[in-house]
Amino acid sequence: YHDEKIAMYAIDSLTQIGMKYLERAELANFTFHNDILKPFVVLMRNRRSQIIQRLIVDCIVQMIKSKVGSIKSVWRSVFMIFTVAADDDL
């Protein structure tokens, strides 16, 4: 339970940071937006509960919805996260 609370706090903090960086335009041939979401991929692959998995997916969906016009390279990480969620065996 304690680990879940820490994970939730970390995910919330990462989401806030990610939203700030996604507000900035990404230059051609750069993948900074994708790099910002890599911690979510790592967390998703190492999750231990459905609550954490759902929180990650919800945060990613929220980020996509709010910044859909400005995201470019982020799709690779987004699809990795959704792939892990689809392969869920929890």
ZIKABEL-V135724 format. One record per pair of residues at least 12 apart in sequence whose ideal C-beta (glycine too) atoms are under 7 Angstrom apart, sorted by the first residue. I is the first residue (numbers start at 1). J is the second residue. D is the distance in Angstrom with one decimal. If there is no record, write none. Layout:
# ZIKABEL-V135724
[[I,J,D] [I,J,D]]
This chain:
# ZIKABEL-V135724
[[4,49,6.1] [4,51,6.2] [4,52,6.5] [7,52,5.1] [8,55,6.2] [11,43,6.7] [11,55,5.4] [11,56,6.0] [11,59,6.0] [14,39,5.5] [14,40,6.5] [15,59,4.4] [15,63,6.6] [18,36,5.0] [18,37,6.3] [18,63,5.8] [19,63,6.1] [19,66,6.9] [21,33,6.9] [21,36,4.8] [22,63,6.4] [22,67,4.2] [22,70,6.2] [22,71,6.0] [25,70,6.4] [26,72,5.0] [26,73,6.2] [31,73,4.1] [33,71,5.8] [33,72,6.1] [33,73,4.9] [33,74,4.3] [34,73,4.0] [34,74,5.3] [34,76,5.3] [34,77,5.3] [37,74,5.6] [37,77,3.7] [37,78,6.9] [38,77,6.0] [40,56,5.7] [40,60,6.3] [40,77,6.6] [40,81,5.8] [41,77,5.3] [41,80,4.9] [41,81,5.9] [43,56,6.0] [44,56,5.2] [44,81,5.0] [44,84,4.7] [45,84,5.8] [49,90,6.9] [50,90,4.9] [53,85,6.1] [53,88,6.5] [53,90,6.8] [56,81,6.5] [57,81,6.8] [57,85,5.3] [60,78,6.0] [60,81,5.5] [64,78,6.6]]
